[in-house]
C-alpha cells in the first residue's frame, strides 16, 4: 500500500486549513459548555442521510447522502474528519462544519413519519 504523504507536508498548511481549524476550535469551545450547536446553526447545516461512520486516511469520517451542502449540493459524500458526534445522533461536527443527521444506514423511517 502506498500512502500519499503530501497531505502531511508543510505546503499542505494553507490559510484555508488554518481558518477551518480556528472555526473548529471555536465550535469545540462552545460545545464544551453546551452552547453549540444552536437551533439556527443546525437549520443551516447540511442534512446527511443513510449515513455511517467510516475510517479514512485522515481518521474517522461520515459517509452518506448530503442535502444542502454549501459546496457539494445534494449527492453522496465522505465528510472531512469527524470531531464530535451527538450522543442522540441528531448532529455531528466535522473539521469543516456541523451536519444534521437523518436516518442512518440501514435505519428505518418510523411508520408515523411516512407521508
HELIX and SHEET records of a PDB file:
HELIX    1   1 UNK A    5  UNK A    8  5                                   4    
HELIX    2   2 UNK A   10  UNK A   12  5                                   3    
HELIX    3   3 UNK A   15  UNK A   32  1                                  18    
HELIX    4   4 UNK A   39  UNK A   44  1                                   6    
HELIX    5   5 UNK A  111  UNK A  113  5                                   3    
SHEET    1   A 6 UNK A  73  UNK A  78  0                                        
SHEET    2   A 6 UNK A  59  UNK A  69 -1                                        
SHEET    3   A 6 UNK A  46  UNK A  56 -1                                        
SHEET    4   A 6 UNK A  98  UNK A 101  1                                        
SHEET    5   A 6 UNK A  91  UNK A  94 -1                                        
SHEET    6   A 6 UNK A  82  UNK A  85 -1                                        
END                                                                             
